[in-house]
Amino acid sequence: MPRARAAIAPARPASVAAVIALALAGCGGGGGTGPSGPTVSAGAGCELTYALTASPALSGADPLLGRQWHLRNTGQGGGTPGEDLRAFEAWAATRGAGVRVAVVDDAVEVVHADLFPNLVADASFSYRAGNRGSVWPLPCTAANDRDGSPIDGHGTAVAGLVLGRDDNAVGVSGVAPRASLVAFDALASGQDLDIADALLRDNPVNAIYQNSWGSPDDGSLHRAPQSFRQAVSSGVAAGRGGLGPIFVFPSGNGGCYARDGNGACQSDDSNFDGFVNGPGVIAVCAVDDTGRRPFYGEPGANVLLCAPSSGDAPNVTTTTIRGAWRDDFSGTSASTPMVSGVVALMLSANPGLSWRDVRLILAQTARRNDPTDPGWIPSVDGHAHNHKYGCGVVDAAAAAARAARWTSVGGSDRLKTCEMPARVPSIAIPDPRAGQPMVPAIDAMVVPPTCDIAEIEFVELTLTAAHTYSGDLRIRLTSPTGSISELANARLCPGSGSNPCGAYVDWPFGSARHLGAAAAGTWTLELTDMAPLDAGTLDRWSLRIHGR
């Protein structure tokens, strides 16, 4: 079962107060009448009932805008000025009007003063037991989790970062403050089929599906259910009139999920999360207010780009439940909705963009951060990619400007795919011996010239490799041009059993690292055993290459 990305550090009490009327009552049904007018609730058994009060006048400066360093970083928290989204510059051209964003999460307080002005009437849907089918997927409890963050408050914080209303004299501004909000509380039911349903719901009109959740960040392999993969593939093929909606997900927060006996961090990899290693999903990493990877950042060849979020300090200011705001939101839960907001700006500037266009524009306009990091490599067409940062930090102004003049490459119907026959090498992976160099198991596959993909957009590798402790394996794929995708790192995994990291049995890896290169040529797979005692074999692998 997927879960919302948790806060990275113990949450600090919100330092900003609620400024709108909010009626809190006992358990309620679908609605009623309260002292301030009509009320709605999250269903039977819930603590919270919400009064539908008139929205404040939509004029006046947002009082918390200056705290939102991710929109414009002037060094508010000691960070590097200019390490931000370039949102103010983008707003001169567009603020996201006309674009529907579906926030898929635990709950969303859609009656919040900073969200309600952007809410699409009667378009949201609740999956919560006792409230199923309601158009009010609201938070159910006022209690806090062990880290101090509000239970059922995750989705409200996420929604505020995408499309908190601007210039309404309260609170914050979202990245796309005039976009339209739809909310689905699919995580509340705990059912995979409900998540798949939410990702397909109203996809003729919902342009973006914002998801700040994923698999546990523990270094183990977590396969996505087939219902999820089918929802994404059918969504991009048929949704939004064939242009495909945009599915935005976090890369994960497992950059230091555990420490070994020497105190060294054990890092998860985004490719171990089956929700984000396929071609129809944009995987988003995080950088802090200096433009560097925070301690929790997960690397991954599948990562497309990053957005700002917490590091050591400061965290991110956004909306929270009970009509309030918070300044302690963090992790890739915060960076992901910023990319969704940028995509809304792009689609507002050019509604004819396909899901493929959006990925390409984001990659081409991303700003290279942390430029001295040795992980940056150029690609054959001038792009750069870093396992830590993808193509860099999202640039709202550049992306919106490029979107406005972009000529579409088409949707799924024009995507070329070369699927190569599987190789079955069945070769041993040498176990390292003391004092001896590590020797990888190597196998190669030739993609023939008949695969006429001149510019790669995404590479999928499916692997079966038997090993008694799969966490020992480093897995690399080298393209014909010499670019290397590091698909798996060696790490220790928590849990019991003989192989707690999980088994590579038809495991799907994804890579955005070869953007723009030609597909034809020799692709080389290397599996290296990085620790002694456990043994294995490279049994089977195959490639699917997508592009144009």
N, C-alpha and C positions, 0 to 999 in steps of 0.2 A: 504494500500500500504506500503510495507516495505521501510525502508530508511537506508542509510549508517549511521553507528554510528558516531555521531558528536564528535568534539574535546571536551575534558573535561574542559579545561581552555582556556581563551582567548589566541589565538595563538600568539607567539612571532615572529617577523620577522625572516626569515631564515638567519642564520649567515654564510652560505656557499654559494658560487657563482657558477653559471653555467660555465662549462668549455668546452662545445661542441658547434659547430655551430648549430644554430636553426633559420630558416627563418620564420618570422612572416609576414603574408600578410593579405589581405582583404578576403572577402567571397570567397569561392572556391567550386569546385565540387570534384570529386573523385581523381583528380591528375593533374599533369602538369609538367612543367619544370621551375625551378627557377634558380637563379644565381649560386647555389651550386650543382645543379643536379635535379633529379626528385623530385617532391613534392607530398605530400598527405595531405588530410584534413579530418575533422570529418563530412563533408557534407555541403550542401547548408545552408547559413545563419550563418556559424560559423566564429569566428574571426581568428582562428588559422589555419595556413597552415605550414606543417613541411617539411623541406628539408631532403631527405634521403642522408646523408653523409656517407662516409666510416667509419666503426667502428674503434676506436683507437686500437693500437696494444694490443693484449691480453697478455701483460706481464708487470709486475711492481706492486708494492705495492698499495693497496687502501688507499688513503690519509686520508679518514675519518673513517677508521676501528677502530682507537683508541677511537673515540667518542662512538662507539657502545657497551656501557656497558652491553647490554643484551646478547651479544655474549661472552664477557669476562669482568667481573666486578672486577676491581682493586681498586674500591673506587673513580672512576673518579669524580662523582658528590656528594661525601660524603656518598655514600651508603656502604653496607656491602660487602667487597670483597668475591667473590665466589657465590653471589646471582645472578646467570645467567643461561644460557641454557646449559652450558658445550659443546658449539658448537666446539670450537677449538679441544677438545679431540675427538669429533666425526669425524672431518674432516680428521683425520689420517687414517680413514678406508673408508669413502665415502663422496662425496660432492653432491650427488643427481643425478648423470648422468643417463640418460635413463628414467626419470620419468616426465610425463607431468602433469603440474599444471594449471588448468583453474581458472583464477581470475575472479569472477563474481562481478561486481561493477558498478560504475557510468561511468567510462571511464578509460583507461589505456594508458599512453604515451609509446606505445610499441617501438617507435623509440628512446627512451632515451638511452644514451650511456651505462648506467648500466643495461639495460633490453634487448636491441636489440640483443646482442650476443646470448641470450638464447631463442629468439623468434622462434617458429615453423612457417615456412613460410606458408602463406595462410590458417592458421587454426583458426584464430580468427574470430569474427563475431560481427557486430554492429547491435543493435536494435534501434538506434536513428532515429527519423523521419528525412527524408532527406538523411540518410546515410545507411539505412537498407540493409543488405546483404554485405556491404563492409567488407573487412578483416582488416580495420583500425579503431578500436573502440576508437578513440582518443579524448582527451579533446577538447571541443568546444569553450570555452571562457577563456580569460585571467583575468577575474574579480575575486575579492575575495568576500567571504561571510562576513556576519556581524562580525564573530569572527576573521576575518583576514586570514582564511585558503582559499586556492584557490577553487573556484567552479570547479567541475569536476576533482579535484585533489586527491580525496580520494583513488581511485583505483590505481593510480600511486604510492602513498605512501605505500599502502598495498603490491603491487607487489614487490617493492624493498626489503621489509622485508623478503619475501619468497625466492626470487631468483635473487637479485642483483648480477651481475657477479663479481667474485673475481679476484684478480691479473690482472686487466686490466688498472691499473695506474690511474683510476678515481674513485671518489666517495666511495661507500660503498660495503659491501658484504651482500648478503642474507644468511639466515640460510642454504639453499640448493643452493649454488651459481652455480652449474652446471646442475640444473634441467631445464626442458624445459617449456617455457611460452606460454600459450594460454589465450586470453583475451576476455571476453564477457561483453558488457556494458548494461546488461539487466535492470539495475535500471534506465537507461536514458529514457526508453519508458514509465515507469509508469504502465505497464501492468503485472498482475499476470501470465498470460499465457506465456509471454516472459521469465519471471524468471523460470518457470517450463521447458520451452524449453531449456534454457541455462543449467540447471542442468542435462539435459539428452543428450545434444549435444555431439556427438562423444564419448559417454561413453564406447565404446569398447577400446579406447586408452587413454582417459583422466583419470588419476589415482586419482586425488585429485581435488575437487571443493572448492576453498577458498572463503568464504563469510564473510565479515566484516560488516554486516548489519542485521537489525531485526526490531521488532515492537517498537513503542514508549516506552520509559522508564518512565512511569507515574503511576505505581501501579495498572493499570486497566488490565483486561483480554483482550488479543488480539489473536483471533483465526487465525491460518494459513489457507489459502484457500485450498480447496480440491485438486486443481491442484498441489500445493506444496507437499502435503503428498503423492500423487500418484507418483510424480517424484522421491521422495526419496525412496519409497518402491520398485518401479520398477527398479530404478537405482541399489540399493544394491542387488536385486535379479538377474539381468541379465547383468549389466554392467561389464566391464573388464573381459569378458569371464566367468562370473559367480562368480568371486571373489568379485565384487562390488567395486565401487569407494568410496573414503572417503570424506564425507561431513563435513566440519569444519565451525563452526559458533561461534560468540561471545555470552557469557552468558548475556551481557548487562551492561549498565552504570548507572543504576538507584538506586544505593545504598543510595543516599540522594537526591531524586528528589524533595522533598519539606520538609518543617518544620512545625510542629504543633504549637499551641499557646504558648507552653513552650520552643520552639526553638529546640525540638528534631527532628532528621532526620526521615523522613518517607522513608522506603526502599521498592523498588520493589523486586520481586522475579523472578528468571529466569524461573520458571514454569508458569509464567503469559504470557510468549512469546511463542505462539504456534509453532514458527519455530524451537524451540530448546528442546522441551520436548518429542521427540519421539526416538525410539531405533536406527534409522539409522544415527543420527546426533551426532557429538562430540561437546559438549558445553564447551567453553573455558573461564575461568575467568582470572583476572589479579592480579599480585602482584607488589609492587614497588621495588626499588633497595635495600631495606632492607629485602625483602621477606615477607612483610606484606600486608594485604588487604588495598587498597587505599579507600578513602572516597566514591568513586563512585561504588565500587564493590558490585554486587548483589549476595546474597546467592542463593542456589538452590540445592535440592536433585538430580536434573538432571545433575549438573555440573560434568564433568569427571576430569578435571585438569586445572591448571593455567599456564600462561607464564608471563615473565616480561613485564611491561609497566610503564607508568608514575604514580607518586604519587604526592607529593608536588613538587618534582624535583628529578632528571632531567627527561625530556621527551625522546623520541626516535628519532634517526637520520636515515633518509631514503631518498628515491628519491622523487622528486616532479616535477610538470609540467614545461614546458619551459626549459627542459634540466638541471634542477637545483636539489639541495638537500635541505632538511629541517631538523631542529633539534627540532621540536615542535610537533611531532606526539604523540598521546596519546590514553588512554582508551583501551577497549577490541578490538577496531579496530586494535590496534597494537599487542596485545598479540595473537590474533587468527592466523594471518599469520605466527607467529613464530612456532606454533604447526603444521601448514601445512608444513612448511619447515622441521620440524623434521620428519613428516610422509614421506616426499620425501626421506630423508636420509634412513629411514627404508625400504622403497620399493626398493630403489636402492641396498641396501644390500641383500634384499630377495624379488624379484618380485612376488613370489608365496603367499604372505600374503593376506588373505581375509580382508574385512572390519571389521569382528569380531576379527580377530587376532590383527589388529592394535589397536583397543580399549583395548583389554586385555593387550597387551604389554605396552601401554602408562600407564595404571592403575598400572601395576605391577612394572614399573620402575620409576614412579614419585617420586620425592624427597620430603620428608616431610619438609615443611617450617614452620616457626613460631611454633616451636614444643611445646611451653608452652600454646598455645591457647587451651581453654577448649573444643572446638568443635571437637577435634579429638577423634574418637572412633575406636577401632579395629574391624575388621570383623572376622568371624569364621575361615577364611583361612589365616589370618595374614595381609590382606590388612587393610588400614585405610582410612577413608573418613571424610571430614569436609564440612559442608554446605557452608562455606566460600571459601574453596580451592579445593573441590573435593578430588582427591587422592593425591594432592600435585602439585609441580611445575615440568613441563616436563623436563626430563633429556635426552638431545640428545645423549650423548655418551652411556649411559646405554640402551636407547631404540634401537639404531642402533645395538649395540652388541647383545642384546637379539633377535632382529629381524633376525640376520644372522644365528642363530642356532635354531630358533623357528620351532616347528612342528605344522602345521596348524590344527585348530579345524574345518575348513571348512567354507563355505559361508552360504548364506541363506538357501540353500537346506538341510543343516545339522543342522540348528538351531531348537531346540525344543521350542514349545510354548504351554503353558497350559492356556486356556481361561475358566475362571470359570463363571457359570451362575450368572447373576446379582442378588443381594439382593435388596429387596424393603422394608426397615424397616419402612419408613414413620413415624419417631419419631420426637418429638419436640426437638429443640435445646434450652436448658434452657437459658432464658435471665437473666443476673446477676442482683442481687438486692444489694442495698447499704448495706455494712457491711457483706454480705454473700459471701462464697467462690464460685468461678466459677465452674459449674458442666458441664462436657462435655456430648454431645450425643455420645453414644458408640454403635458400632455394630461390629460383628465379622464374619469372613468367614473362613471355614476350607478347605484348599487345601488338597485333599486326597493323599495317597501314590501312587496312580496310576499316579499322575503327577511325572514322574521320572526325574525331573531336579535336579541333584545333585549340580550344580554350576550355580547360577543365573548370568545372564549378564545384564538384564534390567527388570524393573518392570513398567507396565503401570496401572494406576488407572483412571477410568472414573467415574465422580461424577455428580449427580444432587442434588442440595440442594437449596431450596427456602429460601430466606432471604431478608428482606427489605433494609439491608445495608450490602452487602457481605464482605465489608472491615473489619467488626467486627470479622470475623471468623479466628481462628487458626485451621489449618487442619493437622493432623498427622496420619501416617500409621506406625504401629508397626509390625515387622516381627515375625515369630515363635521363633527366637533367641533373641528377645528383642531390636533389632536395630530399631531406630525411624527415619523415613523420615519426616521432616517438609516440607509439601507441600505448605502451605500458611501461611502467617503472617497477623496479624491485622495491618491495616494502614488506613490513610485518603487518599482519592482520589480526585484529582481536577476534575473540570467539573460540569456541571449542571445536573439536573434530580434527580430522587429519589434514584437511585442506580448507582452512577458514576463509581464504581469499576467493574461493570459488573456482570452478573448472571452466577452462576455455573449450566449450563444446558448441560449435557453430556460433561463436561469439561475434557480434557485429561491431567493428570499429569504424569510425568515421574520421575523415580528414578534410579540412579546408585549407591545408597548407600548400597545395599544388595549384592554387588559383591561377588561371591564365596560361598554364603550360599545355603542350600537346600530349595526347594520351599515348600515342604509338611509341613503342620502344620496350626496353627491358626494365621490368620492375623487380626489385630484389627484396626478399623478406629475410630478416635476421632475428633469431631467438637466441638470447644469451642467458645462460644460467649464472646468476651473480653470487651465488652462495653454495657451499658444499653440502653434501649428504643426500639431497633429494635429486631424483632423476626423472627424465621424461623424453617424449618424442614429438616432433613436428609431424602431424599426421595429414592435415588437409587444409588448403586455403584457396580462396577465390576472390576475384576482384569484380566490382561494378563501378564503372567510371561514368560520371554524368557531366554534360557540358554542351558546347555548341560549336 
